Each structure stands twice: as C-alpha cells, then as structure tokens.
C-alpha cells in the first residue's frame, strides 16, 4: 500500500514573531534575492493565515 504524501507549507509553522525572525534570518544568510523574495511570500501567507484563524 502506497503512502499518501502531502505538500509541506512552511507558512503553517510560522506562528510566532520569533519563528518568522529566524526564518527570515536564514533566508538573508543565503544572499540570494530570489530565495529572500520567496521567504517574504511565505511570511505574508503565514500572517494572512493567522488573521483568518482569529
């Protein structure tokens, strides 16, 4: 029987300001503008998800 895999969305795990700060610090360490832009998008999604949850 094959296992079902689901897509991981890091935005779901960015629940605190500390988690977001760590996530963005690691993105900036790459010095890759594309990676940083994607990380900003993830943070924006995480903020939107937390507002919906409230």
LODOVEX-835720 format. One record per residue (C-alpha): residue number from 1; residue in one letter; z, y, x. Coordinates in Angstrom, 1 decimal. Example, Ala and Ser with C-alpha at 12.3 -4.5 7.8 and 13.67 -1.06 7.14 Angstrom:
2
   resi   resn       pz       py       px
      1      a      7.8     -4.5     12.3
      2      s      7.1     -1.1     13.7
***
This chain:
54
   resi   resn       pz       py       px
      1      x      0.0      0.0      0.0
      2      x     -1.0      3.4      1.4
      3      x      1.5      6.2      1.7
      4      x      0.7      9.4     -0.1
      5      x      0.9     12.4      2.2
      6      x      1.4     15.9      1.0
      7      x      0.4     19.1      2.7
      8      x      3.2     20.9      4.5
      9      x      3.6     24.6      3.7
     10      x      5.9     26.4      6.2
     11      x      6.4     29.2      3.7
     12      x      8.7     26.9      1.8
     13      x     11.1     26.7      4.7
     14      x     11.4     30.4      5.4
     15      x     14.3     31.1      3.1
     16      x     16.3     33.5      5.2
     17      x     15.6     36.6      7.3
     18      x     16.8     34.6     10.4
     19      x     14.2     31.9      9.8
     20      x     11.5     34.5      9.4
     21      x     12.5     36.3     12.5
     22      x     12.5     33.0     14.5
     23      x      9.1     32.0     13.0
     24      x      7.6     35.4     13.9
     25      x      9.1     35.5     17.4
     26      x      7.5     32.1     18.2
     27      x      4.1     33.4     16.8
     28      x      4.3     36.5     19.0
     29      x      5.1     34.4     22.1
     30      x      1.6     32.8     21.7
     31      x      0.0     36.3     22.3
     32      x     -2.8     35.0     20.0
     33      x     -3.7     37.6     17.4
     34      x     -5.2     35.0     15.1
     35      x     -2.0     32.9     15.1
     36      x      0.1     36.0     14.6
     37      x     -2.0     37.0     11.6
     38      x     -1.7     33.6     10.1
     39      x      2.1     33.7     10.6
     40      x      2.3     37.1      8.8
     41      x      0.4     35.5      5.9
     42      x      2.9     32.6      5.8
     43      x      5.8     35.1      5.7
     44      x      4.1     37.1      2.9
     45      x      3.8     33.9      0.9
     46      x      7.4     33.0      1.6
     47      x      8.5     36.4      0.3
     48      x      6.4     36.0     -2.8
     49      x      7.8     32.6     -3.5
     50      x     11.4     33.8     -3.2
     51      x     10.7     36.6     -5.6
     52      x      9.2     34.2     -8.1
     53      x     12.3     32.0     -7.8
     54      x     14.6     34.9     -8.5
***
